[in-house]
Amino acid sequence: MLNFKRASALLLTIGVSSALFAGVAQAAAPSGTSADFGSAASTVAAERQIDLSAATKSINVNDGETVRFTANGKSFTWHFDTYANQGAFDLSKIAPADVMVNGVHVYVASNPVYRG
């Protein structure tokens, strides 16, 4: 005969353990990968261009916008597609390694199409 108290305690233990392991795995995962902010895009898809200089500390873009960035003769184009809670990050997270953009912070406004 099955002991229901013992079975429910075992299921509860398994459930709690699974939740704890899932939380640890999620915490160990790297946050802020470039995929969290959108994707690289073709230069011809750019809606505007932003020229970065040594004096540039921050830039403003809209979610859903495609922007071409230039810095020191090098460029890349990015289509912004962020999560709702991802409103700001360092540009170095999405820039190719050979494009120096250290210290530039990106502020992403909500997509104008969906603003109320």
Backbone as XML, in Angstrom:
<?xml version="1.0"?>
<chain id="A" units="angstrom">
  <residue number="1" name="MET">
    <atom name="N" x="0.836" y="-1.176" z="0.000"/>
    <atom name="CA" x="0.000" y="0.000" z="0.000"/>
    <atom name="C" x="0.881" y="1.239" z="0.000"/>
  </residue>
  <residue number="2" name="LEU">
    <atom name="N" x="0.453" y="2.258" z="-0.724"/>
    <atom name="CA" x="1.214" y="3.494" z="-0.880"/>
    <atom name="C" x="0.938" y="4.431" z="0.286"/>
  </residue>
  <residue number="3" name="ASN">
    <atom name="N" x="1.984" y="4.943" z="0.877"/>
    <atom name="CA" x="1.853" y="5.898" z="1.958"/>
    <atom name="C" x="1.808" y="7.290" z="1.340"/>
  </residue>
  <residue number="4" name="PHE">
    <atom name="N" x="0.620" y="7.918" z="1.372"/>
    <atom name="CA" x="0.436" y="9.205" z="0.707"/>
    <atom name="C" x="1.256" y="10.319" z="1.333"/>
  </residue>
  <residue number="5" name="LYS">
    <atom name="N" x="1.428" y="10.295" z="2.644"/>
    <atom name="CA" x="2.245" y="11.335" z="3.283"/>
    <atom name="C" x="3.690" y="11.240" z="2.810"/>
  </residue>
  <residue number="6" name="ARG">
    <atom name="N" x="4.193" y="10.022" z="2.752"/>
    <atom name="CA" x="5.573" y="9.827" z="2.338"/>
    <atom name="C" x="5.741" y="10.205" z="0.855"/>
  </residue>
  <residue number="7" name="ALA">
    <atom name="N" x="4.796" y="9.832" z="-0.002"/>
    <atom name="CA" x="4.862" y="10.137" z="-1.427"/>
    <atom name="C" x="4.789" y="11.644" z="-1.663"/>
  </residue>
  <residue number="8" name="SER">
    <atom name="N" x="3.913" y="12.333" z="-0.958"/>
    <atom name="CA" x="3.797" y="13.779" z="-1.151"/>
    <atom name="C" x="5.045" y="14.495" z="-0.637"/>
  </residue>
  <residue number="9" name="ALA">
    <atom name="N" x="5.636" y="14.023" z="0.438"/>
    <atom name="CA" x="6.874" y="14.612" z="0.952"/>
    <atom name="C" x="8.004" y="14.424" z="-0.057"/>
  </residue>
  <residue number="10" name="LEU">
    <atom name="N" x="8.063" y="13.242" z="-0.678"/>
    <atom name="CA" x="9.083" y="12.973" z="-1.679"/>
    <atom name="C" x="8.902" y="13.887" z="-2.898"/>
  </residue>
  <residue number="11" name="LEU">
    <atom name="N" x="7.666" y="14.027" z="-3.363"/>
    <atom name="CA" x="7.391" y="14.910" z="-4.503"/>
    <atom name="C" x="7.724" y="16.360" z="-4.178"/>
  </residue>
  <residue number="12" name="LEU">
    <atom name="N" x="7.416" y="16.792" z="-2.971"/>
    <atom name="CA" x="7.737" y="18.155" z="-2.554"/>
    <atom name="C" x="9.248" y="18.360" z="-2.547"/>
  </residue>
  <residue number="13" name="THR">
    <atom name="N" x="9.991" y="17.390" z="-2.036"/>
    <atom name="CA" x="11.448" y="17.477" z="-1.992"/>
    <atom name="C" x="12.026" y="17.556" z="-3.400"/>
  </residue>
  <residue number="14" name="ILE">
    <atom name="N" x="11.505" y="16.733" z="-4.295"/>
    <atom name="CA" x="11.983" y="16.741" z="-5.679"/>
    <atom name="C" x="11.676" y="18.091" z="-6.333"/>
  </residue>
  <residue number="15" name="GLY">
    <atom name="N" x="10.478" y="18.614" z="-6.106"/>
    <atom name="CA" x="10.096" y="19.900" z="-6.693"/>
    <atom name="C" x="10.959" y="21.043" z="-6.200"/>
  </residue>
  <residue number="16" name="VAL">
    <atom name="N" x="11.210" y="21.080" z="-4.893"/>
    <atom name="CA" x="12.038" y="22.141" z="-4.318"/>
    <atom name="C" x="13.467" y="22.027" z="-4.839"/>
  </residue>
  <residue number="17" name="SER">
    <atom name="N" x="13.999" y="20.814" z="-4.892"/>
    <atom name="CA" x="15.361" y="20.612" z="-5.396"/>
    <atom name="C" x="15.483" y="21.058" z="-6.846"/>
  </residue>
  <residue number="18" name="SER">
    <atom name="N" x="14.486" y="20.720" z="-7.649"/>
    <atom name="CA" x="14.510" y="21.130" z="-9.063"/>
    <atom name="C" x="14.496" y="22.640" z="-9.195"/>
  </residue>
  <residue number="19" name="ALA">
    <atom name="N" x="13.671" y="23.302" z="-8.401"/>
    <atom name="CA" x="13.595" y="24.757" z="-8.452"/>
    <atom name="C" x="14.909" y="25.391" z="-8.027"/>
  </residue>
  <residue number="20" name="LEU">
    <atom name="N" x="15.541" y="24.841" z="-7.003"/>
    <atom name="CA" x="16.823" y="25.379" z="-6.550"/>
    <atom name="C" x="17.900" y="25.206" z="-7.609"/>
  </residue>
  <residue number="21" name="PHE">
    <atom name="N" x="17.965" y="24.025" z="-8.229"/>
    <atom name="CA" x="18.969" y="23.787" z="-9.263"/>
    <atom name="C" x="18.723" y="24.679" z="-10.475"/>
  </residue>
  <residue number="22" name="ALA">
    <atom name="N" x="17.479" y="24.894" z="-10.828"/>
    <atom name="CA" x="17.158" y="25.772" z="-11.955"/>
    <atom name="C" x="17.604" y="27.197" z="-11.655"/>
  </residue>
  <residue number="23" name="GLY">
    <atom name="N" x="17.393" y="27.655" z="-10.443"/>
    <atom name="CA" x="17.817" y="29.001" z="-10.055"/>
    <atom name="C" x="19.318" y="29.164" z="-10.100"/>
  </residue>
  <residue number="24" name="VAL">
    <atom name="N" x="20.050" y="28.145" z="-9.644"/>
    <atom name="CA" x="21.507" y="28.195" z="-9.675"/>
    <atom name="C" x="21.995" y="28.205" z="-11.114"/>
  </residue>
  <residue number="25" name="ALA">
    <atom name="N" x="21.401" y="27.382" z="-11.972"/>
    <atom name="CA" x="21.813" y="27.337" z="-13.378"/>
    <atom name="C" x="21.542" y="28.667" z="-14.053"/>
  </residue>
  <residue number="26" name="GLN">
    <atom name="N" x="20.413" y="29.286" z="-13.747"/>
    <atom name="CA" x="20.090" y="30.567" z="-14.355"/>
    <atom name="C" x="21.049" y="31.647" z="-13.870"/>
  </residue>
  <residue number="27" name="ALA">
    <atom name="N" x="21.390" y="31.635" z="-12.601"/>
    <atom name="CA" x="22.301" y="32.634" z="-12.049"/>
    <atom name="C" x="23.698" y="32.483" z="-12.635"/>
  </residue>
  <residue number="28" name="ALA">
    <atom name="N" x="24.091" y="31.253" z="-12.985"/>
    <atom name="CA" x="25.420" y="31.021" z="-13.524"/>
    <atom name="C" x="25.516" y="31.371" z="-15.003"/>
  </residue>
  <residue number="29" name="ALA">
    <atom name="N" x="24.395" y="31.452" z="-15.680"/>
    <atom name="CA" x="24.405" y="31.765" z="-17.106"/>
    <atom name="C" x="24.840" y="33.209" z="-17.320"/>
  </residue>
  <residue number="30" name="PRO">
    <atom name="N" x="25.609" y="33.458" z="-18.379"/>
    <atom name="CA" x="26.042" y="34.832" z="-18.628"/>
    <atom name="C" x="24.859" y="35.710" z="-18.986"/>
  </residue>
  <residue number="31" name="SER">
    <atom name="N" x="24.833" y="36.904" z="-18.430"/>
    <atom name="CA" x="23.740" y="37.825" z="-18.746"/>
    <atom name="C" x="24.239" y="38.871" z="-19.724"/>
  </residue>
  <residue number="32" name="GLY">
    <atom name="N" x="23.309" y="39.390" z="-20.491"/>
    <atom name="CA" x="23.663" y="40.471" z="-21.390"/>
    <atom name="C" x="24.432" y="40.046" z="-22.620"/>
  </residue>
  <residue number="33" name="THR">
    <atom name="N" x="24.084" y="38.896" z="-23.207"/>
    <atom name="CA" x="24.721" y="38.535" z="-24.455"/>
    <atom name="C" x="24.172" y="39.425" z="-25.555"/>
  </residue>
  <residue number="34" name="SER">
    <atom name="N" x="24.893" y="39.523" z="-26.657"/>
    <atom name="CA" x="24.456" y="40.421" z="-27.721"/>
    <atom name="C" x="23.070" y="40.064" z="-28.239"/>
  </residue>
  <residue number="35" name="ALA">
    <atom name="N" x="22.681" y="38.789" z="-28.188"/>
    <atom name="CA" x="21.352" y="38.381" z="-28.656"/>
    <atom name="C" x="20.237" y="39.003" z="-27.818"/>
  </residue>
  <residue number="36" name="ASP">
    <atom name="N" x="20.536" y="39.404" z="-26.589"/>
    <atom name="CA" x="19.540" y="40.050" z="-25.735"/>
    <atom name="C" x="19.203" y="41.467" z="-26.206"/>
  </residue>
  <residue number="37" name="PHE">
    <atom name="N" x="20.002" y="42.012" z="-27.088"/>
    <atom name="CA" x="19.847" y="43.407" z="-27.495"/>
    <atom name="C" x="19.451" y="43.576" z="-28.955"/>
  </residue>
  <residue number="38" name="GLY">
    <atom name="N" x="19.358" y="42.496" z="-29.702"/>
    <atom name="CA" x="19.004" y="42.553" z="-31.111"/>
    <atom name="C" x="19.969" y="41.736" z="-31.933"/>
  </residue>
  <residue number="39" name="SER">
    <atom name="N" x="20.269" y="42.223" z="-33.136"/>
    <atom name="CA" x="21.161" y="41.463" z="-34.012"/>
    <atom name="C" x="21.866" y="42.388" z="-34.999"/>
  </residue>
  <residue number="40" name="ALA">
    <atom name="N" x="22.981" y="41.883" z="-35.517"/>
    <atom name="CA" x="23.702" y="42.625" z="-36.544"/>
    <atom name="C" x="22.805" y="42.738" z="-37.769"/>
  </residue>
  <residue number="41" name="ALA">
    <atom name="N" x="22.966" y="43.813" z="-38.502"/>
    <atom name="CA" x="22.120" y="44.060" z="-39.670"/>
    <atom name="C" x="22.969" y="44.555" z="-40.833"/>
  </residue>
  <residue number="42" name="SER">
    <atom name="N" x="22.394" y="44.521" z="-42.003"/>
    <atom name="CA" x="23.044" y="45.019" z="-43.206"/>
    <atom name="C" x="23.132" y="46.545" z="-43.147"/>
  </residue>
  <residue number="43" name="THR">
    <atom name="N" x="24.208" y="47.079" z="-43.666"/>
    <atom name="CA" x="24.396" y="48.526" z="-43.675"/>
    <atom name="C" x="23.258" y="49.240" z="-44.409"/>
  </residue>
  <residue number="44" name="VAL">
    <atom name="N" x="22.740" y="48.627" z="-45.461"/>
    <atom name="CA" x="21.672" y="49.273" z="-46.226"/>
    <atom name="C" x="20.361" y="49.339" z="-45.436"/>
  </residue>
  <residue number="45" name="ALA">
    <atom name="N" x="20.227" y="48.543" z="-44.374"/>
    <atom name="CA" x="19.010" y="48.553" z="-43.555"/>
    <atom name="C" x="19.002" y="49.686" z="-42.532"/>
  </residue>
  <residue number="46" name="ALA">
    <atom name="N" x="20.135" y="50.363" z="-42.363"/>
    <atom name="CA" x="20.238" y="51.406" z="-41.342"/>
    <atom name="C" x="19.279" y="52.561" z="-41.603"/>
  </residue>
  <residue number="47" name="GLU">
    <atom name="N" x="18.582" y="52.958" z="-40.567"/>
    <atom name="CA" x="17.666" y="54.096" z="-40.640"/>
    <atom name="C" x="18.388" y="55.410" z="-40.357"/>
  </residue>
  <residue number="48" name="ARG">
    <atom name="N" x="19.488" y="55.293" z="-39.626"/>
    <atom name="CA" x="20.309" y="56.473" z="-39.341"/>
    <atom name="C" x="21.707" y="56.043" z="-38.975"/>
  </residue>
  <residue number="49" name="GLN">
    <atom name="N" x="22.619" y="57.014" z="-38.917"/>
    <atom name="CA" x="24.011" y="56.749" z="-38.579"/>
    <atom name="C" x="24.402" y="57.576" z="-37.368"/>
  </residue>
  <residue number="50" name="ILE">
    <atom name="N" x="25.162" y="56.958" z="-36.492"/>
    <atom name="CA" x="25.689" y="57.658" z="-35.324"/>
    <atom name="C" x="27.205" y="57.576" z="-35.394"/>
  </residue>
  <residue number="51" name="ASP">
    <atom name="N" x="27.854" y="58.745" z="-35.444"/>
    <atom name="CA" x="29.313" y="58.817" z="-35.443"/>
    <atom name="C" x="29.780" y="58.964" z="-34.002"/>
  </residue>
  <residue number="52" name="LEU">
    <atom name="N" x="30.599" y="58.034" z="-33.569"/>
    <atom name="CA" x="31.104" y="58.041" z="-32.198"/>
    <atom name="C" x="32.477" y="58.690" z="-32.149"/>
  </residue>
  <residue number="53" name="SER">
    <atom name="N" x="32.706" y="59.497" z="-31.130"/>
    <atom name="CA" x="34.016" y="60.111" z="-30.926"/>
    <atom name="C" x="34.466" y="59.799" z="-29.498"/>
  </residue>
  <residue number="54" name="ALA">
    <atom name="N" x="35.649" y="60.230" z="-29.164"/>
    <atom name="CA" x="36.158" y="60.013" z="-27.811"/>
    <atom name="C" x="35.294" y="60.722" z="-26.773"/>
  </residue>
  <residue number="55" name="ALA">
    <atom name="N" x="34.603" y="61.771" z="-27.180"/>
    <atom name="CA" x="33.752" y="62.524" z="-26.259"/>
    <atom name="C" x="32.372" y="61.894" z="-26.065"/>
  </residue>
  <residue number="56" name="THR">
    <atom name="N" x="32.005" y="60.914" z="-26.899"/>
    <atom name="CA" x="30.675" y="60.296" z="-26.805"/>
    <atom name="C" x="30.603" y="59.423" z="-25.561"/>
  </residue>
  <residue number="57" name="LYS">
    <atom name="N" x="29.664" y="59.732" z="-24.696"/>
    <atom name="CA" x="29.477" y="58.955" z="-23.460"/>
    <atom name="C" x="28.196" y="58.130" z="-23.486"/>
  </residue>
  <residue number="58" name="SER">
    <atom name="N" x="27.179" y="58.606" z="-24.232"/>
    <atom name="CA" x="25.924" y="57.866" z="-24.300"/>
    <atom name="C" x="25.204" y="58.176" z="-25.612"/>
  </residue>
  <residue number="59" name="ILE">
    <atom name="N" x="24.333" y="57.264" z="-25.993"/>
    <atom name="CA" x="23.508" y="57.450" z="-27.186"/>
    <atom name="C" x="22.096" y="56.994" z="-26.870"/>
  </residue>
  <residue number="60" name="ASN">
    <atom name="N" x="21.142" y="57.532" z="-27.602"/>
    <atom name="CA" x="19.741" y="57.145" z="-27.453"/>
    <atom name="C" x="19.254" y="56.523" z="-28.757"/>
  </residue>
  <residue number="61" name="VAL">
    <atom name="N" x="18.596" y="55.373" z="-28.627"/>
    <atom name="CA" x="18.003" y="54.692" z="-29.775"/>
    <atom name="C" x="16.606" y="54.221" z="-29.379"/>
  </residue>
  <residue number="62" name="ASN">
    <atom name="N" x="15.830" y="53.814" z="-30.380"/>
    <atom name="CA" x="14.515" y="53.233" z="-30.127"/>
    <atom name="C" x="14.565" y="51.735" z="-30.362"/>
  </residue>
  <residue number="63" name="ASP">
    <atom name="N" x="13.831" y="50.997" z="-29.566"/>
    <atom name="CA" x="13.682" y="49.573" z="-29.805"/>
    <atom name="C" x="13.036" y="49.412" z="-31.178"/>
  </residue>
  <residue number="64" name="GLY">
    <atom name="N" x="13.543" y="48.510" z="-31.997"/>
    <atom name="CA" x="13.035" y="48.326" z="-33.345"/>
    <atom name="C" x="13.779" y="49.131" z="-34.394"/>
  </residue>
  <residue number="65" name="GLU">
    <atom name="N" x="14.697" y="49.987" z="-33.966"/>
    <atom name="CA" x="15.454" y="50.847" z="-34.879"/>
    <atom name="C" x="16.732" y="50.133" z="-35.324"/>
  </residue>
  <residue number="66" name="THR">
    <atom name="N" x="17.158" y="50.420" z="-36.559"/>
    <atom name="CA" x="18.416" y="49.892" z="-37.087"/>
    <atom name="C" x="19.368" y="51.067" z="-37.276"/>
  </residue>
  <residue number="67" name="VAL">
    <atom name="N" x="20.541" y="50.980" z="-36.640"/>
    <atom name="CA" x="21.482" y="52.101" z="-36.600"/>
    <atom name="C" x="22.855" y="51.629" z="-37.060"/>
  </residue>
  <residue number="68" name="ARG">
    <atom name="N" x="23.510" y="52.479" z="-37.852"/>
    <atom name="CA" x="24.901" y="52.234" z="-38.250"/>
    <atom name="C" x="25.786" y="53.089" z="-37.355"/>
  </residue>
  <residue number="69" name="PHE">
    <atom name="N" x="26.756" y="52.452" z="-36.714"/>
    <atom name="CA" x="27.696" y="53.134" z="-35.833"/>
    <atom name="C" x="29.051" y="53.203" z="-36.525"/>
  </residue>
  <residue number="70" name="THR">
    <atom name="N" x="29.703" y="54.355" z="-36.444"/>
    <atom name="CA" x="31.066" y="54.484" z="-36.953"/>
    <atom name="C" x="31.949" y="55.035" z="-35.843"/>
  </residue>
  <residue number="71" name="ALA">
    <atom name="N" x="33.156" y="54.476" z="-35.767"/>
    <atom name="CA" x="34.137" y="54.921" z="-34.774"/>
    <atom name="C" x="35.529" y="54.639" z="-35.313"/>
  </residue>
  <residue number="72" name="ASN">
    <atom name="N" x="36.342" y="55.675" z="-35.401"/>
    <atom name="CA" x="37.733" y="55.536" z="-35.844"/>
    <atom name="C" x="37.857" y="54.817" z="-37.187"/>
  </residue>
  <residue number="73" name="GLY">
    <atom name="N" x="36.980" y="55.146" z="-38.127"/>
    <atom name="CA" x="37.064" y="54.572" z="-39.461"/>
    <atom name="C" x="36.464" y="53.181" z="-39.606"/>
  </residue>
  <residue number="74" name="LYS">
    <atom name="N" x="35.941" y="52.617" z="-38.539"/>
    <atom name="CA" x="35.307" y="51.294" z="-38.587"/>
    <atom name="C" x="33.831" y="51.462" z="-38.274"/>
  </residue>
  <residue number="75" name="SER">
    <atom name="N" x="33.027" y="50.539" z="-38.783"/>
    <atom name="CA" x="31.597" y="50.670" z="-38.545"/>
    <atom name="C" x="30.930" y="49.309" z="-38.377"/>
  </residue>
  <residue number="76" name="PHE">
    <atom name="N" x="29.739" y="49.338" z="-37.820"/>
    <atom name="CA" x="28.874" y="48.164" z="-37.745"/>
    <atom name="C" x="27.440" y="48.654" z="-37.669"/>
  </residue>
  <residue number="77" name="THR">
    <atom name="N" x="26.522" y="47.801" z="-38.063"/>
    <atom name="CA" x="25.102" y="48.151" z="-38.078"/>
    <atom name="C" x="24.358" y="47.180" z="-37.180"/>
  </residue>
  <residue number="78" name="TRP">
    <atom name="N" x="23.458" y="47.725" z="-36.381"/>
    <atom name="CA" x="22.742" y="46.920" z="-35.389"/>
    <atom name="C" x="21.251" y="47.210" z="-35.426"/>
  </residue>
  <residue number="79" name="HIS">
    <atom name="N" x="20.445" y="46.147" z="-35.390"/>
    <atom name="CA" x="18.990" y="46.281" z="-35.262"/>
    <atom name="C" x="18.649" y="46.023" z="-33.799"/>
  </residue>
  <residue number="80" name="PHE">
    <atom name="N" x="18.100" y="47.020" z="-33.116"/>
    <atom name="CA" x="17.777" y="46.904" z="-31.695"/>
    <atom name="C" x="16.448" y="46.184" z="-31.508"/>
  </residue>
  <residue number="81" name="ASP">
    <atom name="N" x="16.490" y="45.114" z="-30.736"/>
    <atom name="CA" x="15.309" y="44.310" z="-30.420"/>
    <atom name="C" x="15.517" y="43.789" z="-29.006"/>
  </residue>
  <residue number="82" name="THR">
    <atom name="N" x="15.197" y="44.624" z="-28.038"/>
    <atom name="CA" x="15.500" y="44.316" z="-26.644"/>
    <atom name="C" x="14.271" y="43.830" z="-25.896"/>
  </residue>
  <residue number="83" name="TYR">
    <atom name="N" x="14.536" y="43.228" z="-24.752"/>
    <atom name="CA" x="13.456" y="42.858" z="-23.843"/>
    <atom name="C" x="12.929" y="44.124" z="-23.184"/>
  </residue>
  <residue number="84" name="ALA">
    <atom name="N" x="11.703" y="44.075" z="-22.715"/>
    <atom name="CA" x="11.073" y="45.264" z="-22.126"/>
    <atom name="C" x="11.864" y="45.825" z="-20.949"/>
  </residue>
  <residue number="85" name="ASN">
    <atom name="N" x="12.532" y="44.961" z="-20.194"/>
    <atom name="CA" x="13.263" y="45.422" z="-19.014"/>
    <atom name="C" x="14.725" y="45.747" z="-19.320"/>
  </residue>
  <residue number="86" name="GLN">
    <atom name="N" x="15.119" y="45.712" z="-20.584"/>
    <atom name="CA" x="16.508" y="45.943" z="-20.962"/>
    <atom name="C" x="16.627" y="47.313" z="-21.603"/>
  </residue>
  <residue number="87" name="GLY">
    <atom name="N" x="16.596" y="48.366" z="-20.802"/>
    <atom name="CA" x="16.574" y="49.717" z="-21.338"/>
    <atom name="C" x="17.907" y="50.395" z="-21.474"/>
  </residue>
  <residue number="88" name="ALA">
    <atom name="N" x="18.965" y="49.816" z="-20.929"/>
    <atom name="CA" x="20.280" y="50.450" z="-21.004"/>
    <atom name="C" x="21.370" y="49.393" z="-20.897"/>
  </residue>
  <residue number="89" name="PHE">
    <atom name="N" x="22.453" y="49.607" z="-21.645"/>
    <atom name="CA" x="23.590" y="48.686" z="-21.593"/>
    <atom name="C" x="24.797" y="49.356" z="-22.238"/>
  </residue>
  <residue number="90" name="ASP">
    <atom name="N" x="25.963" y="48.750" z="-22.092"/>
    <atom name="CA" x="27.189" y="49.269" z="-22.701"/>
    <atom name="C" x="27.243" y="48.862" z="-24.169"/>
  </residue>
  <residue number="91" name="LEU">
    <atom name="N" x="27.586" y="49.793" z="-25.031"/>
    <atom name="CA" x="27.661" y="49.530" z="-26.464"/>
    <atom name="C" x="28.681" y="48.433" z="-26.777"/>
  </residue>
  <residue number="92" name="SER">
    <atom name="N" x="29.670" y="48.275" z="-25.937"/>
    <atom name="CA" x="30.693" y="47.249" z="-26.161"/>
    <atom name="C" x="30.110" y="45.834" z="-26.152"/>
  </residue>
  <residue number="93" name="LYS">
    <atom name="N" x="28.911" y="45.655" z="-25.602"/>
    <atom name="CA" x="28.278" y="44.329" z="-25.588"/>
    <atom name="C" x="27.831" y="43.889" z="-26.974"/>
  </residue>
  <residue number="94" name="ILE">
    <atom name="N" x="27.624" y="44.836" z="-27.890"/>
    <atom name="CA" x="27.158" y="44.467" z="-29.223"/>
    <atom name="C" x="28.160" y="44.813" z="-30.317"/>
  </residue>
  <residue number="95" name="ALA">
    <atom name="N" x="29.142" y="45.645" z="-30.019"/>
    <atom name="CA" x="30.112" y="46.070" z="-31.033"/>
    <atom name="C" x="31.104" y="44.951" z="-31.335"/>
  </residue>
  <residue number="96" name="PRO">
    <atom name="N" x="31.516" y="44.829" z="-32.593"/>
    <atom name="CA" x="32.578" y="43.875" z="-32.917"/>
    <atom name="C" x="33.848" y="44.233" z="-32.150"/>
  </residue>
  <residue number="97" name="ALA">
    <atom name="N" x="34.682" y="43.252" z="-31.923"/>
    <atom name="CA" x="35.890" y="43.455" z="-31.113"/>
    <atom name="C" x="36.826" y="44.502" z="-31.699"/>
  </residue>
  <residue number="98" name="ASP">
    <atom name="N" x="36.834" y="44.668" z="-33.020"/>
    <atom name="CA" x="37.765" y="45.619" z="-33.626"/>
    <atom name="C" x="37.239" y="47.054" z="-33.669"/>
  </residue>
  <residue number="99" name="VAL">
    <atom name="N" x="36.019" y="47.275" z="-33.187"/>
    <atom name="CA" x="35.450" y="48.629" z="-33.134"/>
    <atom name="C" x="35.496" y="49.097" z="-31.680"/>
  </residue>
  <residue number="100" name="MET">
    <atom name="N" x="36.318" y="50.098" z="-31.417"/>
    <atom name="CA" x="36.514" y="50.573" z="-30.051"/>
    <atom name="C" x="35.393" y="51.528" z="-29.635"/>
  </residue>
  <residue number="101" name="VAL">
    <atom name="N" x="34.543" y="51.071" z="-28.713"/>
    <atom name="CA" x="33.412" y="51.876" z="-28.236"/>
    <atom name="C" x="33.350" y="51.887" z="-26.712"/>
  </residue>
  <residue number="102" name="ASN">
    <atom name="N" x="34.470" y="51.674" z="-26.078"/>
    <atom name="CA" x="34.502" y="51.591" z="-24.612"/>
    <atom name="C" x="33.964" y="52.855" z="-23.964"/>
  </residue>
  <residue number="103" name="GLY">
    <atom name="N" x="33.140" y="52.652" z="-22.946"/>
    <atom name="CA" x="32.618" y="53.766" z="-22.181"/>
    <atom name="C" x="31.350" y="54.386" z="-22.736"/>
  </residue>
  <residue number="104" name="VAL">
    <atom name="N" x="30.848" y="53.907" z="-23.876"/>
    <atom name="CA" x="29.618" y="54.455" z="-24.452"/>
    <atom name="C" x="28.435" y="53.631" z="-23.946"/>
  </residue>
  <residue number="105" name="HIS">
    <atom name="N" x="27.460" y="54.313" z="-23.409"/>
    <atom name="CA" x="26.275" y="53.674" z="-22.854"/>
    <atom name="C" x="25.091" y="53.886" z="-23.804"/>
  </residue>
  <residue number="106" name="VAL">
    <atom name="N" x="24.322" y="52.823" z="-24.051"/>
    <atom name="CA" x="23.162" y="52.893" z="-24.941"/>
    <atom name="C" x="21.893" y="52.942" z="-24.100"/>
  </residue>
  <residue number="107" name="TYR">
    <atom name="N" x="21.024" y="53.887" z="-24.403"/>
    <atom name="CA" x="19.705" y="53.970" z="-23.766"/>
    <atom name="C" x="18.665" y="53.655" z="-24.831"/>
  </residue>
  <residue number="108" name="VAL">
    <atom name="N" x="17.892" y="52.593" z="-24.586"/>
    <atom name="CA" x="16.915" y="52.121" z="-25.565"/>
    <atom name="C" x="15.510" y="52.503" z="-25.098"/>
  </residue>
  <residue number="109" name="ALA">
    <atom name="N" x="14.867" y="53.356" z="-25.882"/>
    <atom name="CA" x="13.474" y="53.741" z="-25.593"/>
    <atom name="C" x="12.546" y="52.689" z="-26.196"/>
  </residue>
  <residue number="110" name="SER">
    <atom name="N" x="11.337" y="52.623" z="-25.702"/>
    <atom name="CA" x="10.380" y="51.662" z="-26.236"/>
    <atom name="C" x="10.103" y="51.961" z="-27.702"/>
  </residue>
  <residue number="111" name="ASN">
    <atom name="N" x="9.671" y="50.957" z="-28.415"/>
    <atom name="CA" x="9.369" y="51.094" z="-29.824"/>
    <atom name="C" x="8.246" y="52.100" z="-30.022"/>
  </residue>
  <residue number="112" name="PRO">
    <atom name="N" x="8.431" y="53.122" z="-30.844"/>
    <atom name="CA" x="7.393" y="54.149" z="-31.022"/>
    <atom name="C" x="6.079" y="53.589" z="-31.562"/>
  </residue>
  <residue number="113" name="VAL">
    <atom name="N" x="6.133" y="52.475" z="-32.257"/>
    <atom name="CA" x="4.927" y="51.854" z="-32.806"/>
    <atom name="C" x="3.981" y="51.423" z="-31.683"/>
  </residue>
  <residue number="114" name="TYR">
    <atom name="N" x="4.571" y="51.018" z="-30.553"/>
    <atom name="CA" x="3.772" y="50.462" z="-29.462"/>
    <atom name="C" x="3.534" y="51.435" z="-28.303"/>
  </residue>
  <residue number="115" name="ARG">
    <atom name="N" x="4.004" y="52.648" z="-28.438"/>
    <atom name="CA" x="3.787" y="53.634" z="-27.361"/>
    <atom name="C" x="2.341" y="54.091" z="-27.351"/>
  </residue>
  <residue number="116" name="GLY">
    <atom name="N" x="1.797" y="54.284" z="-26.167"/>
    <atom name="CA" x="0.392" y="54.644" z="-26.051"/>
    <atom name="C" x="0.118" y="56.067" z="-25.995"/>
  </residue>
</chain>
